[in-house]
């Protein structure tokens, strides 16, 4: 959270698209740090409602817009300084298509988390999702690198930060 929120602000006017925004935590923090516009997208209507209410409580409704939609169905030609997808790639069957769309919507950077396959909590999480008949995905470093390459991000344009439980992708996007 702090890594993304400290790196995302840029000089001048900047914006953010938060994919899988949940309750709006990242978006509201970025708005409070100077983002002129934040759009959060999530499939869960109740989470988007929470995000809207919280933005209102914190006086951030003018900067923050929260939309109920899958990212695949999200229609916008708007470019954002930062596209953020934290806790999102855990649930994707086709991560390359999603990362490619994020790159298309950004004119500066993409931040994304990828849960590690061999992290000690991964096994418990897999069991919980299997019990609930849900889908969850974990990544090796080579799989993250394959997703990044498949999305057209060159090796010179990204860093992977090892935060223990997750790989954090910080990708530079040429406008």
Secondary structure, 3 states (H helix, E strand, C coil): CHHHHHHCCCCCCCEEEEECCCCCHHHHHHHHCCCCEEEEEECCHHHHHHHHHHHHHCCCCCCEEEEECCCCCCCCCCCEEEEEECCCHHHCCCHHHHHHHHHHHEEEEEEEEEEECCCCCHHHHHHHHHHCCCCCCCECHHHHHHHHHHCCCCHHHEEEEECCCEEEEEEECCC
